[in-house]
Amino acid sequence: MSIFSDERVDEIADKIYANLLKKGLLLKDIKPQFKACVRRAVVKFYRINEQVDEIVRKKIRTLSKAPAEGSRDYKILFDKYFIEEWKKH
């Protein structure tokens, strides 16, 4: 999974900001703070995602009959554990 570039995060933040501004849900003078908040949220999301990914891979490796990575069974198990771990975070 690749992390968004700064430019892509700014583009996403601009679109969200414009949409919320159009709906009257934001003040015009908070754009820099809003973009910084979006950037922090994206970074936090990817950090948690990486942590969960590592936890799940370790969990699967420790199974007595661990499926081969890349197999259908591995994918099913990975997805199941990934959802469980995300709920914890």
N, C-alpha and C positions, 0 to 999 in steps of 0.2 A: 504494500500500500504506500502510495507516495503522498507526502505532505504538500499542501498547496504552497505556491510561491507567495511572496509578500504582495506582488501585484494582483494575484488572483484573490487573495484575502481582501485586499483593498476594494477590488471590483465587487465582490460579494457584499462587503460592508456598505459600499455606496448604494447598491441596489436596495438592500434592506432599509437603510436610512431614508432613501428617497421615498420608498413605499410607506414607511411609518410616518414620515413627514407629511406626505400627501393626505394621509388619513387623519392628520392632526394629533398624532400620538407622541410626537417629539417636538422639542424646541429647536429652532434653527441654529442656535449657538453652541450646540453640544457635539457637533460632528467629530472633532478630534477625539473626544472622550469616548464616543460611541465606537469609532473605528478601533481604538485601543482595546475596548472591551471585547469586540468581535475577535480581534487578533488573539487576545488571551484565551478566549473560549475555544478557538480552533486549536491552539497549542495544547491546552488542557485535554481536549478531546483526543488528540493524537497520542499524548502521553499515556492516558488511561487505556486507549486502544492497544498500544504496544505492551503495556503491563498485562492486560487481560490476555493478549495473544501468547505471551510467554508463560503465564500461569496455565493456560489451557494446554499448550504443547508439553509442558512439564507433567501435567496431570495425565495426559495420554501416554507419555513415555513410561510412566510408572505403573501402568496397568500390566497385569500378568500376561494378558494376551492382547497386547497393543497392535492395532492394525498398522499396516505399512503406510507411511506418509504418502499422500497422493491417491490412495485407494478410495473407493466409494465409501467404505465403512469408516475410514479416517475422516472424511469430509462430513459425514453424518454426525459422528461423535464430536468432531471439532465444533460444528455449528451448535450442537446441543449444549456443550460445555461453555461455549463462548457466550451464549445468551444467558446462561445461569450466572456466569461471572460478571457480566455487565450489569445484571440486576443488583449485584452486591455493591457495585461502585456507583 
